[in-house]
Amino acid sequence: MKTIEVIGFKRANLTKAQIHALRMEGNVPAVLYGSGINEMFHTPLYLLKDLVYTPEARFVKLNIEGKEYLAIKQDMQFHPVNDMLIHIDFLALQDDKEVSMDIPVRLTGTPAGVLKGGKLIQRLTHLKIKALPKNMPDNITMDITDLEVGKSTRVGDIKAENFVILKSTAIPIANVEVTRAMKEVSGDAKK
Protein backbone atom coordinates (compact mmCIF):
# COMPACT_ATOMS: atom_id res chain seq x y z
CA MET A 1 0.00 0.00 0.00
CA LYS A 2 1.14 3.53 -0.73
CA THR A 3 2.52 5.53 2.19
CA ILE A 4 2.36 9.28 2.58
CA GLU A 5 4.65 11.19 4.93
CA VAL A 6 3.23 13.76 7.35
CA ILE A 7 5.32 15.93 9.65
CA GLY A 8 3.82 16.94 12.99
CA PHE A 9 4.68 19.23 15.85
CA LYS A 10 3.76 18.39 19.45
CA ARG A 11 1.12 20.46 21.15
CA ALA A 12 -0.33 20.60 24.65
CA ASN A 13 -3.99 20.80 25.60
CA LEU A 14 -4.79 24.19 24.11
CA THR A 15 -7.65 26.58 24.75
CA LYS A 16 -10.28 27.23 22.07
CA ALA A 17 -8.61 30.51 21.17
CA GLN A 18 -5.21 28.82 20.77
CA ILE A 19 -6.73 26.07 18.61
CA HIS A 20 -8.48 28.72 16.48
CA ALA A 21 -5.18 30.61 16.06
CA LEU A 22 -3.47 27.34 15.08
CA ARG A 23 -6.08 26.73 12.38
CA MET A 24 -5.83 30.32 11.11
CA GLU A 25 -2.10 29.72 10.55
CA GLY A 26 -2.98 26.83 8.21
CA ASN A 27 -2.45 24.00 10.69
CA VAL A 28 -4.72 21.11 11.66
CA PRO A 29 -4.88 19.77 15.24
CA ALA A 30 -4.35 16.00 15.29
CA VAL A 31 -4.13 13.03 17.64
CA LEU A 32 -2.23 9.76 17.29
CA TYR A 33 -3.44 6.91 19.48
CA GLY A 34 -3.25 3.14 19.79
CA SER A 35 -0.94 0.58 21.42
CA GLY A 36 -0.29 2.78 24.45
CA ILE A 37 0.36 5.92 22.40
CA ASN A 38 -1.61 9.12 22.88
CA GLU A 39 0.22 11.93 21.12
CA MET A 40 -1.37 15.33 20.47
CA PHE A 41 0.19 17.32 17.65
CA HIS A 42 -0.56 19.65 14.75
CA THR A 43 0.45 19.53 11.12
CA PRO A 44 0.23 21.91 8.16
CA LEU A 45 -2.98 21.41 6.17
CA TYR A 46 -1.17 21.22 2.83
CA LEU A 47 0.63 18.03 3.98
CA LEU A 48 -2.76 16.31 4.48
CA LYS A 49 -4.33 17.13 1.10
CA ASP A 50 -2.97 13.98 -0.60
CA LEU A 51 -4.31 11.91 2.29
CA VAL A 52 -7.72 13.49 2.90
CA TYR A 53 -8.90 14.56 -0.55
CA THR A 54 -8.32 11.30 -2.42
CA PRO A 55 -10.40 8.16 -2.91
CA GLU A 56 -7.28 6.03 -2.37
CA ALA A 57 -6.42 4.23 0.85
CA ARG A 58 -2.96 5.03 2.20
CA PHE A 59 -0.75 4.38 5.18
CA VAL A 60 0.72 7.41 6.92
CA LYS A 61 4.32 7.73 8.07
CA LEU A 62 4.05 10.27 10.88
CA ASN A 63 7.19 12.14 11.89
CA ILE A 64 6.39 13.96 15.13
CA GLU A 65 9.47 15.98 16.04
CA GLY A 66 11.84 13.20 14.97
CA LYS A 67 9.86 10.23 16.32
CA GLU A 68 8.33 8.12 13.52
CA TYR A 69 5.12 6.08 13.57
CA LEU A 70 3.26 4.09 10.92
CA ALA A 71 -0.45 4.89 11.11
CA ILE A 72 -3.74 5.21 9.24
CA LYS A 73 -6.25 8.05 9.28
CA GLN A 74 -9.05 7.03 11.62
CA ASP A 75 -11.43 9.97 11.83
CA MET A 76 -11.73 13.46 10.38
CA GLN A 77 -13.82 16.47 11.30
CA PHE A 78 -14.76 19.19 8.83
CA HIS A 79 -16.12 22.69 9.37
CA PRO A 80 -19.91 22.57 8.80
CA VAL A 81 -20.00 25.63 6.55
CA ASN A 82 -16.78 25.76 4.50
CA ASP A 83 -15.82 22.04 4.60
CA MET A 84 -12.31 22.86 5.84
CA LEU A 85 -10.55 20.05 7.72
CA ILE A 86 -10.49 21.07 11.38
CA HIS A 87 -9.25 17.88 13.12
CA ILE A 88 -7.82 14.49 12.22
CA ASP A 89 -7.21 11.32 14.25
CA PHE A 90 -4.59 8.70 13.42
CA LEU A 91 -4.38 5.09 14.62
CA ALA A 92 -0.88 3.69 15.17
CA LEU A 93 -0.33 0.37 13.38
CA GLN A 94 1.17 -2.77 14.87
CA ASP A 95 2.55 -5.54 12.65
CA ASP A 96 0.70 -8.27 14.55
CA LYS A 97 -2.68 -6.54 15.00
CA GLU A 98 -5.44 -6.41 12.37
CA VAL A 99 -6.85 -3.05 11.37
CA SER A 100 -10.04 -2.01 9.52
CA MET A 101 -9.88 0.33 6.52
CA ASP A 102 -12.08 1.48 3.66
CA ILE A 103 -10.47 0.16 0.48
CA PRO A 104 -11.50 1.38 -3.01
CA VAL A 105 -13.26 -1.03 -5.39
CA ARG A 106 -11.93 -0.95 -8.98
CA LEU A 107 -14.04 -2.41 -11.79
CA THR A 108 -12.21 -3.81 -14.83
CA GLY A 109 -13.49 -4.86 -18.21
CA THR A 110 -16.50 -3.75 -20.24
CA PRO A 111 -19.66 -5.59 -19.20
CA ALA A 112 -21.46 -7.62 -21.89
CA GLY A 113 -24.69 -5.85 -20.88
CA VAL A 114 -23.18 -2.44 -21.64
CA LEU A 115 -22.18 -3.64 -25.11
CA LYS A 116 -25.86 -4.54 -25.64
CA GLY A 117 -26.99 -1.03 -24.63
CA GLY A 118 -27.30 -1.29 -20.84
CA LYS A 119 -25.95 1.20 -18.32
CA LEU A 120 -23.34 0.26 -15.70
CA ILE A 121 -24.09 1.51 -12.17
CA GLN A 122 -21.41 1.16 -9.48
CA ARG A 123 -23.22 0.91 -6.14
CA LEU A 124 -20.16 0.61 -3.86
CA THR A 125 -16.94 2.50 -4.39
CA HIS A 126 -15.30 1.39 -1.12
CA LEU A 127 -15.43 -1.72 1.08
CA LYS A 128 -14.48 -1.89 4.75
CA ILE A 129 -12.01 -4.72 5.21
CA LYS A 130 -9.99 -6.07 8.12
CA ALA A 131 -6.42 -7.32 7.69
CA LEU A 132 -2.90 -7.19 9.05
CA PRO A 133 -1.07 -4.09 7.77
CA LYS A 134 1.23 -6.21 5.56
CA ASN A 135 -1.82 -7.84 3.87
CA MET A 136 -3.81 -4.63 3.28
CA PRO A 137 -4.45 -4.26 -0.47
CA ASP A 138 -4.24 -0.95 -2.37
CA ASN A 139 -7.63 -1.70 -3.92
CA ILE A 140 -10.08 -4.52 -4.58
CA THR A 141 -10.33 -5.33 -8.28
CA MET A 142 -13.40 -6.96 -9.82
CA ASP A 143 -13.64 -8.18 -13.42
CA ILE A 144 -17.15 -7.36 -14.67
CA THR A 145 -16.75 -8.48 -18.31
CA ASP A 146 -19.46 -11.18 -17.99
CA LEU A 147 -22.04 -8.89 -16.36
CA GLU A 148 -25.30 -8.99 -18.35
CA VAL A 149 -28.26 -6.57 -18.45
CA GLY A 150 -30.34 -6.88 -15.29
CA LYS A 151 -27.57 -8.71 -13.40
CA SER A 152 -25.31 -7.55 -10.59
CA THR A 153 -22.10 -8.48 -8.83
CA ARG A 154 -22.22 -8.73 -5.06
CA VAL A 155 -19.76 -8.51 -2.19
CA GLY A 156 -19.89 -12.32 -1.95
CA ASP A 157 -18.36 -12.57 -5.45
CA ILE A 158 -15.05 -11.15 -4.22
CA LYS A 159 -12.31 -13.65 -3.46
CA ALA A 160 -10.88 -12.34 -0.20
CA GLU A 161 -7.22 -13.31 0.18
CA ASN A 162 -5.56 -12.53 3.52
CA PHE A 163 -8.34 -10.14 4.52
CA VAL A 164 -11.93 -10.21 5.75
CA ILE A 165 -14.69 -8.13 4.18
CA LEU A 166 -16.84 -6.44 6.84
CA LYS A 167 -19.97 -6.04 4.68
CA SER A 168 -22.87 -8.38 3.98
CA THR A 169 -22.20 -10.73 1.07
CA ALA A 170 -25.62 -9.87 -0.44
CA ILE A 171 -24.87 -6.17 -1.01
CA PRO A 172 -24.54 -5.34 -4.73
CA ILE A 173 -21.33 -3.70 -5.92
CA ALA A 174 -22.28 -3.03 -9.55
CA ASN A 175 -25.13 -3.82 -11.87
CA VAL A 176 -26.14 -3.22 -15.49
CA GLU A 177 -29.54 -1.58 -15.81
CA VAL A 178 -31.90 -1.52 -18.77
CA THR A 179 -31.84 1.91 -20.41
CA ARG A 180 -34.84 3.82 -21.76
CA ALA A 181 -33.52 3.32 -25.31
CA MET A 182 -33.43 -0.47 -24.77
CA LYS A 183 -37.02 -0.39 -23.49
CA GLU A 184 -38.15 1.59 -26.55
CA VAL A 185 -36.41 -0.81 -28.94
CA SER A 186 -37.98 -3.84 -27.26
CA GLY A 187 -41.38 -2.03 -27.26
CA ASP A 188 -41.10 -1.33 -31.01
CA ALA A 189 -40.14 -4.95 -31.66
CA LYS A 190 -43.33 -6.16 -29.96
CA LYS A 191 -45.57 -4.01 -32.24
N, C-alpha and C positions, 0 to 999 in steps of 0.2 A: 504494500500500500504506500502511496505517496506520503511524504512527510513535509510539513511546512515548519519553518523555524520562527518562533516568536520570542522577542526579548522583553523581559519584564523588570520592573523596579519595585522593591518591597515598599509596602505602605502599612501604616498603623490603622487602627480604627479611627476613621476620620468623621468629622461632623458633616452635616448636610451641606453646609456652605463650602467646606473644603472639598467634598466630593464634586459639587457643582463647579468649583474653580478648576478641578482636575479635568473634568469633561470639557470645559470651555477652552482648555489648552490643547484639546485634541486627543486626550487619553481616555482609556476605558478601564474602570475598576474591574478587577478580576479576582477569582479565588481558585486555588488548586487544592484538591482534597483527595483522600483515598490512601489506604495502607499507612495510616498513622500520620499522614501529612495534612496540614491545614495552613496553607501559605496565602496571605493576602498580598496582592500586588496590583500594579497598573501597567498598561502597555499602550503604545501609540495606536490609534485607530487604524492608520494606514497599514500596519503590519497584519491586521486581522481581516482585511478585505478579501484576500485569496482563500481564507478559511470560512468566513461567514457567508459571503455572497457568491457561492458556487453550489451546484447540485452534487458535486463530488464529495466522497467521504475521504477524510485525510487524518493521519496521525499528526500530533503537534509535538515538536521538540521545543520545550520551554527552557529558556535560559534566564533564570531569575538571579541577577547579580552574580553570575559565574557558576551557579549551581544548576545542573541540567536535569530535566525530567522528561520522560516520554509520556504523553497524555492524549486524551481526546476531548473535544468540546462536549460538554454535558448539557448545559442549559444556557440560553441567551435571553436577555430582556431588551426590548426595544421601546423607544419613546412612543407614546400612544398617538401623537400628532404627526411628528416628522419622520417616524420610522428609523431614527438614529439608534445605533447600538449603545445601550447605556450600562450594560453589565454582562459579563460572561463567566461561566463556571467551567473548570477543567477537571477531569478525573484522571489521576495518575494511574498508569498501566503497570501491571505486574506480569511477568512472563508466564507464570503458572496459574493465573486467575482469568476466567472467561469474562468478556465484556460484551455489552449489547450496543449495537450501532445501527443507524439507518444507512443501508447500502443501496446505491442506484441500480435500477433494473434497465438493462440495455436490450433492445429487441433487434435481432438480425434477420436478414432475408426479407423478401417481398412475399406477403401472403398470397396464396392461390386465389382467395376470395377477393382481394384487391384487384388482381389481374382480370377478374370477371366483372368488375365494376363496383365492388363493395367498398366500404370505408373503414379503415383501421382506427380503433379507439383504444388508447392505452389507459387503463383504469388505475394502475399503480405505477408510480415512478420510482418508489423506494420501498424496500422491505426491511423490517427490523430483524436482525439476526444476532445470534450469540455465538461467540467463538473465542479461542485464545488469540492474543494479538498476532502471533506468527501465522495463524490460519485465516485471518480476516482478509476477504477478497476486496479488490478495488471496485468491482461491480459484479452483478449477477447477469449473465448473458443467456438469453433465450432465443432459440431459432424458431421463427414463426412461419417458415416457408410453407408448411402444410396446412395452415389455418384457412378454413373455408368460410364462406358467407354464413352467418348465423351461428358460428362456433366461437368458442373462447378457450384461452389457455388459463390455467388456474395455478395457484401457489403450489398445489400438490404435484404439478408437472415438473417442478424444478428438482434436479438431482443435487441434493445438499451434500457436499463433500467437506468434511472437517468443520462444519458449522451447523447450527440448528436455526430453522426459520421460526420466528415467534409470531406467526400469523396463521389463521385458519387455512387449511388446505383447500377449502371450497371457494375462497375469494378469487374472483377473476382478475387476471393481470392485463390481458388484452383480448379484444374480440373484433370480429369483422361484422359490421352492420349492413343491412340492406339499405341502399340509397334510394332517394325519391326517383331518380332516373331509372333504376332497376325495376321499381314498382310500376312505373309507367310503361316500360317495355314489356313486362310480363302481362300488364293489363291490356295492352294493344294486341298481344299475341292471343289472348283469350277471345277477342272479338271476332 
